[in-house]
Amino acid sequence: MKTVSIREMKAHWSEIEGQVREGASFLVLNRGKPAARIVPAAPREVLVWDDHLATAITADRGPSAEETVRADREGRW
């Protein structure tokens, strides 16, 4: 992990950001003491859902929205 001061980080942000995008991590120091850590963002997980419309609740299939809410609230209200 590389270290960088806040002053250096402000002056060279585009370079640091590029290195982080490529996988580098930085420890940001404020007056010589650790203040923050800059790490690459975790890649977003892509949800693969082949036929999401087939499982959707429609007006002609399944309970209505009102019935769903009432069933959910039973015993709580």
C-alpha positions in Angstrom: 0.0 0.0 0.0 1.4 3.4 -1.0 1.2 6.4 1.3 0.4 10.0 0.3 -0.2 13.2 2.2 -3.4 15.1 1.8 -1.5 17.9 0.1 0.0 15.4 -2.4 -3.4 13.8 -2.9 -5.0 17.2 -3.8 -2.2 18.1 -6.1 -2.0 14.8 -8.0 -5.6 13.5 -7.7 -6.0 12.5 -11.3 -2.8 10.4 -11.2 -3.7 8.8 -7.9 -7.3 8.1 -9.1 -5.9 6.4 -12.2 -3.6 4.2 -10.1 -6.5 3.2 -7.9 -8.6 2.3 -10.9 -5.8 0.0 -11.9 -5.8 -1.7 -8.5 -3.4 0.3 -6.3 -4.3 1.2 -2.7 -3.3 4.4 -0.9 -3.0 5.3 2.8 -3.7 9.1 3.2 -1.7 10.8 5.9 -2.8 13.9 7.7 0.3 15.4 9.5 1.9 12.0 9.4 -1.0 10.1 10.9 -3.3 7.8 8.9 -6.5 9.7 8.0 -8.1 7.6 5.2 -7.5 4.6 3.0 -8.3 4.8 -0.8 -8.9 1.4 -2.3 -10.3 0.2 -5.6 -14.1 -0.2 -5.7 -15.3 -3.8 -5.7 -16.7 -4.7 -9.0 -20.5 -4.7 -9.0 -22.1 -8.1 -9.2 -24.3 -8.4 -12.2 -27.6 -10.2 -11.6 -28.5 -12.5 -14.4 -32.3 -13.0 -14.5 -33.3 -14.6 -17.7 -37.1 -14.2 -17.5 -37.9 -11.6 -14.9 -41.3 -10.8 -16.4 -42.5 -14.3 -16.0 -42.3 -14.0 -12.2 -43.9 -10.5 -12.0 -47.3 -10.1 -10.3 -49.9 -9.1 -12.8 -53.5 -8.1 -12.5 -54.8 -11.3 -13.9 -52.4 -13.6 -12.0 -51.8 -13.7 -8.3 -53.1 -11.4 -5.6 -53.6 -7.7 -6.1 -51.3 -5.2 -4.5 -54.0 -4.4 -1.8 -54.3 -8.1 -1.0 -50.5 -8.5 -0.8 -50.2 -5.6 1.7 -53.1 -6.8 3.8 -51.6 -10.3 4.0 -48.3 -8.8 5.0 -49.9 -6.6 7.7 -52.0 -9.4 9.2 -51.2 -9.7 12.9 -49.2 -6.5 13.0 -52.0 -3.9 12.9 
